[in-house]
Amino acid sequence: MNSTVIGHAGVLWEYFASIRQEIHCSAVVVCCSYDLRVMDHAVDLLERGKTDTVVISGDRGHWTGKLWDEPESTIFHEHARARLNGYSVLLEQRATNFSENIRYSLDLIRPVGEVLFVTKPNSLYRVHLTVPMVDSEIRYSVSCPGIEFPNGVSNVVGLIGLINEMVGDVDRILTYPELGYQVPHTLPDEVIRSWKYLVDKGFVDHMLN
């Protein structure tokens, strides 16, 4: 793939992953997806003593509806089962988007102190901006596995699929506040320039329109 395309995609990736944190919390909420490394990271947090409670959240979504016959949360749980002994594990199997991941998971663990939401690197801002729309008072942070771009891209979606997804992520950050799905967020000029470049190059499969 053209190195210029990869460079602009890397700008999006690095920005999305820049708010990654690892904190002590009351519970970890795993926003499931196609990438099982998200679950690995969540268990790493448990093993490092960040909390002893984890909610694994997700039915099947855009990518995983064609990938698996079972809910994402079931697949994630089975993937990590051997490492989860001794922890409090809750499965949430209805959510099909981030708002539902957040809402349904919080319903399982209220009352709760600070929550650490774990997702893919490119989804950190999506989750971060959605939480206040669900609960404006909850204390929370977001985390993800430390995946390098482009060499660490999941082979489930591949590089082209991921770039399309990230372009769609920016599109949603720009559009969703008007629809009441996310709080407003101003993206840096560099991110907007890279996004527009990738749109012009045809990476539009995951955009809203």
C-alpha positions as CSV (number, residue, x, y, z in Angstrom):
1,M,0.0,0.0,0.0
2,N,1.1,3.6,-0.7
3,S,3.3,4.9,2.1
4,T,1.5,8.2,2.0
5,V,-1.8,6.5,2.7
6,I,-0.2,4.6,5.6
7,G,1.2,7.8,7.0
8,H,-2.1,9.5,7.0
9,A,-3.8,6.5,8.5
10,G,-1.1,6.4,11.2
11,V,-2.0,10.0,12.2
12,L,-5.6,8.8,12.9
13,W,-4.4,5.7,14.8
14,E,-1.9,7.6,17.0
15,Y,-4.5,10.2,17.8
16,F,-7.2,7.7,18.7
17,A,-4.8,5.7,21.0
18,S,-3.4,8.8,22.7
19,I,-5.9,8.8,25.6
20,R,-5.1,5.2,26.6
21,Q,-4.8,4.8,30.4
22,E,-4.4,2.1,33.0
23,I,-5.9,3.0,36.3
24,H,-7.1,1.3,39.5
25,C,-10.9,1.1,39.2
26,S,-14.0,-0.6,40.6
27,A,-14.6,-2.5,37.4
28,V,-13.3,-3.1,33.9
29,V,-15.9,-3.0,31.1
30,V,-14.8,-4.8,27.9
31,C,-16.4,-3.4,24.8
32,C,-16.1,-6.5,22.6
33,S,-15.3,-6.5,18.9
34,Y,-13.5,-8.6,16.3
35,D,-10.1,-8.2,18.1
36,L,-9.5,-10.7,20.9
37,R,-6.5,-8.8,22.0
38,V,-8.9,-6.4,23.7
39,M,-9.8,-9.2,26.1
40,D,-6.2,-10.2,26.6
41,H,-5.5,-6.6,27.7
42,A,-8.5,-6.6,30.1
43,V,-7.2,-9.7,31.8
44,D,-3.7,-8.2,32.0
45,L,-5.3,-5.4,33.9
46,L,-7.0,-7.8,36.3
47,E,-3.8,-9.7,36.9
48,R,-2.0,-6.4,37.6
49,G,-4.5,-5.7,40.4
50,K,-6.4,-2.8,38.7
51,T,-9.7,-4.5,39.8
52,D,-11.2,-7.9,40.4
53,T,-14.4,-7.3,38.5
54,V,-14.9,-7.4,34.7
55,V,-18.0,-7.0,32.5
56,I,-17.6,-8.5,29.0
57,S,-20.1,-6.8,26.8
58,G,-21.3,-7.4,23.3
59,D,-23.7,-9.3,21.0
60,R,-22.7,-9.4,17.4
61,G,-22.0,-6.3,15.4
62,H,-21.0,-5.0,11.9
63,W,-17.9,-7.1,11.6
64,T,-18.6,-10.0,13.9
65,G,-22.1,-10.8,12.5
66,K,-20.4,-12.5,9.7
67,L,-17.4,-13.8,11.7
68,W,-19.1,-15.7,14.6
69,D,-22.3,-17.5,15.3
70,E,-22.2,-16.6,19.0
71,P,-22.2,-13.2,20.8
72,E,-18.9,-11.4,21.0
73,S,-19.0,-11.6,24.8
74,T,-19.3,-15.4,24.7
75,I,-16.3,-15.6,22.3
76,F,-14.2,-13.2,24.4
77,H,-15.1,-15.1,27.6
78,E,-14.2,-18.5,26.2
79,H,-10.9,-17.0,24.8
80,A,-9.8,-15.9,28.3
81,R,-11.6,-18.4,30.5
82,A,-8.4,-20.1,31.8
83,R,-7.2,-16.7,33.1
84,L,-10.4,-15.6,34.8
85,N,-10.6,-18.0,37.7
86,G,-10.9,-16.0,41.0
87,Y,-12.3,-12.9,39.4
88,S,-15.9,-11.6,39.3
89,V,-17.0,-12.0,35.7
90,L,-20.3,-10.7,34.3
91,L,-21.5,-11.2,30.7
92,E,-23.6,-8.7,28.9
93,Q,-24.9,-10.1,25.6
94,R,-27.3,-7.6,24.2
95,A,-25.2,-4.6,23.2
96,T,-24.7,-3.9,19.5
97,N,-23.1,-0.5,19.7
98,F,-21.0,1.5,22.2
99,S,-23.9,3.3,23.8
100,E,-25.5,-0.1,24.6
101,N,-22.1,-1.5,25.8
102,I,-21.9,1.3,28.3
103,R,-25.6,1.4,29.4
104,Y,-26.2,-2.3,29.8
105,S,-22.8,-2.9,31.5
106,L,-23.3,0.0,34.0
107,D,-26.8,-1.5,34.8
108,L,-25.0,-4.7,35.9
109,I,-22.6,-3.1,38.3
110,R,-24.3,0.0,39.8
111,P,-23.5,1.4,42.3
112,V,-20.0,1.7,41.1
113,G,-16.9,3.9,41.6
114,E,-14.6,4.6,38.7
115,V,-14.9,2.4,35.6
116,L,-12.2,1.5,33.0
117,F,-13.7,0.9,29.6
118,V,-11.4,-1.3,27.4
119,T,-11.7,-1.4,23.6
120,K,-9.7,-1.3,20.4
121,P,-7.2,1.6,20.0
122,N,-9.1,3.2,17.2
123,S,-12.3,3.1,19.3
124,L,-11.0,4.8,22.4
125,Y,-12.4,8.2,21.5
126,R,-15.7,6.8,20.4
127,V,-16.2,5.2,23.8
128,H,-14.8,8.2,25.7
129,L,-17.2,10.6,24.0
130,T,-20.2,8.3,24.4
131,V,-20.0,7.6,28.1
132,P,-21.2,11.1,29.2
133,M,-24.3,10.8,27.0
134,V,-25.2,7.6,28.9
135,D,-24.2,8.8,32.4
136,S,-22.9,12.3,32.9
137,E,-21.8,11.7,36.5
138,I,-19.8,8.4,36.2
139,R,-16.1,8.5,36.8
140,Y,-14.3,6.7,34.0
141,S,-11.2,6.2,31.8
142,V,-10.5,4.3,28.6
143,S,-7.8,1.8,27.8
144,C,-6.7,-0.5,24.9
145,P,-4.0,-3.0,24.1
146,G,-0.7,-1.5,22.9
147,I,-1.0,-2.4,19.3
148,E,1.4,-1.0,16.7
149,F,0.3,0.4,13.4
150,P,0.4,-0.9,10.7
151,N,2.2,-4.1,11.7
152,G,-0.2,-5.0,14.5
153,V,-3.4,-4.6,12.5
154,S,-5.9,-7.4,13.0
155,N,-5.9,-9.9,10.2
156,V,-9.7,-10.1,10.7
157,V,-10.2,-6.8,8.9
158,G,-6.8,-6.2,7.4
159,L,-5.2,-2.8,6.7
160,I,-7.7,-1.7,4.2
161,G,-10.6,-2.6,6.4
162,L,-9.1,-0.8,9.4
163,I,-8.4,2.4,7.4
164,N,-12.1,2.3,6.3
165,E,-13.1,1.8,9.9
166,M,-11.0,4.7,11.2
167,V,-12.3,7.1,8.5
168,G,-15.8,6.1,9.7
169,D,-14.7,6.7,13.3
170,V,-13.8,10.3,12.5
171,D,-17.0,10.7,10.6
172,R,-19.0,9.6,13.6
173,I,-17.0,11.9,16.0
174,L,-18.0,14.8,13.7
175,T,-21.6,13.7,13.2
176,Y,-22.9,12.0,16.3
177,P,-23.0,15.1,18.6
178,E,-25.8,16.5,16.3
179,L,-27.7,13.2,16.7
180,G,-27.3,13.1,20.5
181,Y,-25.0,10.0,20.5
182,Q,-21.7,11.6,21.6
183,V,-20.5,14.8,23.3
184,P,-18.9,17.3,21.0
185,H,-15.1,17.0,20.4
186,T,-12.8,19.2,18.4
187,L,-10.3,17.1,16.3
188,P,-6.9,18.6,15.6
189,D,-6.3,20.1,12.2
190,E,-3.7,17.4,11.4
191,V,-6.3,14.7,12.0
192,I,-8.9,16.4,9.8
193,R,-6.4,16.8,7.0
194,S,-5.4,13.1,7.1
195,W,-9.0,12.1,7.3
196,K,-9.9,14.2,4.2
197,Y,-7.0,12.8,2.3
198,L,-8.2,9.2,3.1
199,V,-11.7,10.1,2.1
200,D,-10.5,11.5,-1.2
201,K,-8.6,8.2,-1.7
202,G,-11.8,6.3,-1.4
203,F,-11.7,4.8,2.1
204,V,-15.4,5.5,2.6
205,D,-16.9,2.1,3.2
206,H,-17.6,2.7,6.9
207,M,-18.8,6.3,6.6
208,L,-22.4,7.1,7.6
209,N,-23.3,8.4,4.1
